[in-house]
Amino acid sequence: MKIQFYKYQGTGNDFVMIDNRETIFPKNNTNLINEICDRRFGVGADGLILLEDSETTDFKMVYFNADGNESSMCGNGGRCLVSFAKQLNIIDTKTTFDAIDGIHHATIENGIVSLQMIDILNVDNFKSHLFLDTGSPHHVEFVSDVNNFDVTNMGRKIRNGAPYFEIGSNVNFAELVNSDTIKVRTYERGVEDETLSCGTGVTAVAIASHVAKKTTNTTINIETLGGNLSVSFENKNGHFENVFLTGPATYVFEGTLDIK
């Protein structure tokens, strides 16, 4: 069976996209998804995303990590899926879609996608770090020299250690550049390595910076290894609403998978 796929990237966070409205892709085949995402023997990607029909919105997002397991929300993946939906002529400039963490609204204009993330009602502020769930769980630490920080080894240690253990957490290391700009590097669970960018991760860092009183700004520019994003939000007595992740979402190439 041959299936058309499309490759997209959002600030270096890359995804294999498949139009699965006819439900032909074997999404329970974990090994297949892992093989497709493999960077040496497959297409290569941080994850695979299926666009499926929804009864209540424009489409549904089903996201799989590179290890082949269905996962929690992916912010850059969601932005890339909006761009993909526009390429398929499912949407024009505005959309509403279903994801594992609920309904999302988004706009797209000139390749820039602004995606509304979930409201954040709770942020745990510890002495050494902060923890919050922005659709995926995120550990956030502020460091003094993020460019030279050992993200891979420290991220892996935290991801697998207490209190996260088997379930794990994504791990973000951040450095304040100025009152409205933060550098971020992220170790992603499921990928089990540093990625060039993580949408839910930079969202978590922006909100964490506000909770930790690193900045009073509610629009934060984020510098990642793969490019620049912005996160905006409203702080309503410690509850963060109207959270938007904004940045480019770019078509890379397309091809055909021969599924046996």
BELTADA-V92077 format. One record per residue. N is the residue number from 1. OMEGA is omega in degrees with one decimal (* if undefined). Layout:
# BELTADA-V92077
n=N omega=OMEGA
n=N omega=OMEGA
This chain:
# BELTADA-V92077
n=1 omega=-179.9
n=2 omega=-179.1
n=3 omega=177.4
n=4 omega=174.7
n=5 omega=179.3
n=6 omega=178.6
n=7 omega=177.1
n=8 omega=173.6
n=9 omega=175.4
n=10 omega=-173.6
n=11 omega=174.6
n=12 omega=174.5
n=13 omega=-168.4
n=14 omega=-171.9
n=15 omega=168.2
n=16 omega=-179.1
n=17 omega=177.5
n=18 omega=174.5
n=19 omega=-175.6
n=20 omega=179.5
n=21 omega=176.0
n=22 omega=175.6
n=23 omega=-179.6
n=24 omega=-177.5
n=25 omega=-179.0
n=26 omega=-169.9
n=27 omega=173.8
n=28 omega=-179.2
n=29 omega=-176.8
n=30 omega=-178.5
n=31 omega=179.5
n=32 omega=-179.7
n=33 omega=177.2
n=34 omega=179.9
n=35 omega=179.2
n=36 omega=-177.2
n=37 omega=-178.5
n=38 omega=-174.4
n=39 omega=178.7
n=40 omega=-174.0
n=41 omega=-179.7
n=42 omega=177.0
n=43 omega=-179.1
n=44 omega=-179.8
n=45 omega=172.8
n=46 omega=179.6
n=47 omega=177.8
n=48 omega=-176.8
n=49 omega=175.1
n=50 omega=170.9
n=51 omega=-176.9
n=52 omega=177.3
n=53 omega=174.2
n=54 omega=179.8
n=55 omega=-172.0
n=56 omega=-178.3
n=57 omega=-177.3
n=58 omega=179.4
n=59 omega=179.1
n=60 omega=178.1
n=61 omega=174.3
n=62 omega=-171.2
n=63 omega=177.1
n=64 omega=171.9
n=65 omega=179.4
n=66 omega=178.1
n=67 omega=176.1
n=68 omega=-177.5
n=69 omega=174.9
n=70 omega=-171.7
n=71 omega=179.4
n=72 omega=-173.5
n=73 omega=175.8
n=74 omega=-175.5
n=75 omega=177.8
n=76 omega=176.2
n=77 omega=177.1
n=78 omega=178.3
n=79 omega=178.3
n=80 omega=179.2
n=81 omega=175.4
n=82 omega=177.5
n=83 omega=177.5
n=84 omega=179.3
n=85 omega=176.7
n=86 omega=177.6
n=87 omega=179.4
n=88 omega=-178.5
n=89 omega=174.6
n=90 omega=-178.8
n=91 omega=174.4
n=92 omega=-178.4
n=93 omega=179.6
n=94 omega=179.9
n=95 omega=170.2
n=96 omega=-178.8
n=97 omega=178.1
n=98 omega=170.5
n=99 omega=-174.6
n=100 omega=-179.2
n=101 omega=175.8
n=102 omega=-176.9
n=103 omega=177.0
n=104 omega=174.2
n=105 omega=-179.0
n=106 omega=171.9
n=107 omega=176.4
n=108 omega=179.4
n=109 omega=179.5
n=110 omega=176.7
n=111 omega=178.0
n=112 omega=-178.4
n=113 omega=174.8
n=114 omega=-172.8
n=115 omega=176.1
n=116 omega=178.8
n=117 omega=-179.5
n=118 omega=173.1
n=119 omega=179.3
n=120 omega=-175.3
n=121 omega=-175.7
n=122 omega=174.3
n=123 omega=177.8
n=124 omega=-176.0
n=125 omega=-179.3
n=126 omega=-177.8
n=127 omega=-174.5
n=128 omega=-174.4
n=129 omega=172.7
n=130 omega=177.3
n=131 omega=176.9
n=132 omega=179.8
n=133 omega=-179.9
n=134 omega=-170.8
n=135 omega=169.7
n=136 omega=-178.5
n=137 omega=-177.5
n=138 omega=170.8
n=139 omega=-177.0
n=140 omega=174.6
n=141 omega=174.4
n=142 omega=-177.3
n=143 omega=-173.4
n=144 omega=-177.9
n=145 omega=-172.6
n=146 omega=-179.3
n=147 omega=-177.0
n=148 omega=-178.3
n=149 omega=179.9
n=150 omega=-174.2
n=151 omega=-175.1
n=152 omega=-176.7
n=153 omega=179.1
n=154 omega=178.3
n=155 omega=179.3
n=156 omega=-179.5
n=157 omega=-179.7
n=158 omega=-178.1
n=159 omega=-175.8
n=160 omega=-174.9
n=161 omega=178.2
n=162 omega=3.0
n=163 omega=-170.2
n=164 omega=177.5
n=165 omega=-170.5
n=166 omega=-179.6
n=167 omega=174.2
n=168 omega=176.1
n=169 omega=167.6
n=170 omega=-174.7
n=171 omega=-177.5
n=172 omega=174.5
n=173 omega=-171.0
n=174 omega=176.8
n=175 omega=178.6
n=176 omega=177.5
n=177 omega=172.8
n=178 omega=-171.9
n=179 omega=-179.9
n=180 omega=-178.5
n=181 omega=-179.3
n=182 omega=171.0
n=183 omega=-177.1
n=184 omega=170.1
n=185 omega=-170.4
n=186 omega=169.3
n=187 omega=-175.4
n=188 omega=172.1
n=189 omega=-176.9
n=190 omega=170.1
n=191 omega=-179.2
n=192 omega=178.2
n=193 omega=172.3
n=194 omega=173.8
n=195 omega=-177.5
n=196 omega=-179.8
n=197 omega=176.3
n=198 omega=-174.6
n=199 omega=177.8
n=200 omega=178.9
n=201 omega=-180.0
n=202 omega=174.2
n=203 omega=178.5
n=204 omega=-179.2
n=205 omega=-179.3
n=206 omega=179.9
n=207 omega=178.6
n=208 omega=179.9
n=209 omega=178.7
n=210 omega=-179.9
n=211 omega=-179.0
n=212 omega=178.8
n=213 omega=172.7
n=214 omega=-179.6
n=215 omega=173.8
n=216 omega=-179.5
n=217 omega=177.8
n=218 omega=166.7
n=219 omega=-173.7
n=220 omega=172.7
n=221 omega=-176.7
n=222 omega=174.9
n=223 omega=175.5
n=224 omega=177.9
n=225 omega=-176.6
n=226 omega=-179.1
n=227 omega=-172.8
n=228 omega=176.7
n=229 omega=170.7
n=230 omega=177.8
n=231 omega=176.4
n=232 omega=-177.2
n=233 omega=172.3
n=234 omega=177.8
n=235 omega=-179.9
n=236 omega=179.4
n=237 omega=177.7
n=238 omega=173.1
n=239 omega=-175.1
n=240 omega=-175.4
n=241 omega=-177.5
n=242 omega=180.0
n=243 omega=-178.6
n=244 omega=174.4
n=245 omega=-172.5
n=246 omega=176.8
n=247 omega=-177.5
n=248 omega=173.3
n=249 omega=-162.9
n=250 omega=171.3
n=251 omega=-179.6
n=252 omega=177.0
n=253 omega=176.9
n=254 omega=-179.0
n=255 omega=-177.5
n=256 omega=175.0
n=257 omega=175.5
n=258 omega=-176.3
n=259 omega=-179.1
n=260 omega=*
